[in-house]
Amino acid sequence: MSEENYSLQKPNLGSKIKWFISSMPYAWLLSSILFLLITSVVAPMFWPQMDNKAVTGLTAINWIFGIAGILIYFSEPIIWHINLLTQEINSKKESKSAGENKEPFMDLLVYIGEIILLLIVMLPGIVIFMFKPVLRAMILYTSLSFLGSLKEGTNLYTLFSIVVTLDILMYYLEMAAPDWKYNPMNLIFRKIKLKNIMAAKIAANMLLIIHTALIYSLLLSVVYYDMYKHPANLNLKNLTLWWLILTIYNRMSFVSGNIKEAVSIENTSKRILLVNFLALIIFYIAFIWPFYFG
């Protein structure tokens, strides 16, 4: 639902809450708050276990990392496909009308802003799209390694091999022939009929909130452990680089169109721009929190 249509309908409190939860920018904001809560309150209770070599077997931190990684791996394609299925038909019309009646000077500022954003995310975005199955396989491998042995011949290794092989085949087949009628993913999602688009959006965004907070937390834990072992590497520049890479990966993972449209700010309302900016600020503060405020 667009902001224009939303404001015209004068919704009640229930509708406002549903619209809030179903809007992806607000989902990013909620996930940033959840991530800050994890880094400032929850994570410090478990990080000491990461360097406790005397502990063997499946510890609490192993279960947390293992299950979190699996949730991240499987929730990402679910979120992406639900969002793809629930895209509104009139989005292009709204986008076109939203860009009208702008002042020339503002047009220039917007153009410059979009060029800067493209320079920041274009190359990493292309790399992410090309090698995303490999990155996802690394996430799954790491998470499963916390739950048991991944040596060849073990049950976990067999599960890992089957899941990753199917994921890679489906991903590159979708990339090479997205409109092929015998594409397995097209055959599956062609059968899905969403009766309640709002409910589907809410479900996708609830998964997005959990997914984003978890993936930020997992990488932060890795960075925190590395900095703990190599304190000479601890500086704001390195932390910012890790945060930027993770942010680009996470945002680009849910782009269903081209990158230029994804970073466009010309047709984005000031409120949504502010929400996105606020979410990024909270994400950044949460990421550096354990090093400077914890």
Residue, then its C-alpha position, 0 to 999 in steps of 0.5 A: m500500500s502506498e503512502e498516498n493511498y494509506s493516507l486517503q483511507k483514514p485507517n484505524l489503529g489496527s490498519k496503521i499497525k498492519w501497514f507499519i509492519s508490512s512496509m519494508p523500510y519500517a522492517w529495516l528500522l525494527s530490525s536495527i532496534l532488535f540488533l542494538l538490543i542483541t549487541s547491548v544486552v544479549a550478546p555480552m552474556f554469550w561472547p565469553q564462551m567463544d574463547n572458552k577452549a575448556v568447554t567441549g560438546l554442544t554449548a549454548i553458543n554453538w546451538i545459538f550460532g548453528i540455529a541462527g545460521i540455518l534460519i538466515y540461510f533458509s529465510e532469505p529466499i523465502i523473504w525474497h520470493i514473498n516480496l516478489l509475489t506481493q509487488e503491487i501492480n501500480s508501483k510503476k505508476e506511483s513511482k512516475s507520479a511521485g517524481e513530478n513537479k520537482e525543482p531543477f536544483m533539487d533534481l540536480l541534488v537527487y541526481i548527484g546523490e543517486i550517482i554516489l549511491l550507485l558508485i558505492v553499491m554497484l560493484p559490491g552489488i554485482v559481486i553479491f549477485m554473481f557469487k551469492p550462492v557461494l556466500r550463502a553456502m559459507i553461512l550454512y557451512t559455518s552454522l552447521s559446523f557449530l552443530g557437529s562434524l562436517k567431515e566427508g561421509t557424515n550426515l551433516y556433510t551429506l545434508f550440506s552438499i545436497v542443500v547447497t547443490l540445489d541452491i546453486l543450481m536453482y539460483y543460476l538457472e533463475m539468473a540465466a532463464p528467469d522466464w523459462k516455463y520449465n524453470p522449477m522455481n517458476l513452476i512452484f510459485r506459479k501454483i501459489k495464490l496469495k489470498n491476503i497480500m497484506a498478511a504475506k507482506i507482514a510475514a515476510n517483514m517479520l522474517l526480515i526483521i529476524h533475519t537481518a538482526l541475526i546476520y548482523s549479530l553473527l558477523l559482529s560476533v566473528v569480528y568481535y572475536d577476531m578483534y579480541k585475538h588481534p587487538a591491533n586491527l581494532n579501529l573505526k575504519n575496519l569496523t566501518l568497512w565490515w559494517l558497510i560490506l554487510t549492509i550492502y550484502n543484506r540490502m542487495s539480497f532483497v532487491s528484485g529489480n535492477i540496482k539503479e532502481a533500488v538506490s533511486i531516491e528521486n521517487t522516495s518520500k522524505r519520510i521513507l528516506l528518514v526512516n532508512f537513514l535512521a535505521l542505518i545509523i542505529f545499525y552502525i551504532a549497534f555494530i560498534w557498540p561492543f567495542y566503544f560502548g559495551 
